[in-house]
């Protein structure tokens, strides 16, 4: 029987000193089909035939990532993912160092819950980020993450089994290793069709999309 990962459990069952910040509800594609810019195990949504694939390396404990997912992602998704113009891939990259173990715990919860709720679980964690980090700082990480797991559909026993899941943990670590190999050192980091970009705002992304032949959707336009 597997034992709980010490690096994760330490974060869940004790408080964590916090550092300054680093640097939805959508179903994950579980068909197994991939674009040329994806790798096995990626969590992705959007049209497989889209001309553009955006890959994000991010952390659920990174405040800049939370800002992006609250301010930019909803509009980008509505205008370009839901309309079939781009494919979006999320890859786990726990950061900053002071909260990386908490991020690993959050990612494990998202992985162990229903696959089609992966992005919804991420959105929930970004919404709760301040409360989760505050709870960890006050020595209440166990309670906060147990409740997060419950909301994600995991019982306390399932949550414990999740943290002991060697296969999922190894898969997550492989994603992180791949990020380092691609030169990721801050979060969030984005790639567009395999090329690292400094895009962050919606305007930034639309400039990149336009250069790749994607029609830019006006603010007052309605997407199908």
Secondary structure, 3 states (H helix, E strand, C coil): CCCCCHHHHHHHCCCCCCCCCCCCCCCCCCCCCCCCCCCCCCEEEECCCCCEEEEEEECCCCHHHHHHHHHCHHHHHHHHHCCCCEEEEEEECCCCHHHHHHHHHHHHHHHHCCHHHHHHHHHHHHHCHHHHHHHHHCCCHHHHHHHHHHHCCCCHHHHHHHHCCHHHHHHHHHHHHHHHHCCCCCCCEEEECCEEECCCCHHHHHHHHHHCCCCCCCCCCCCC
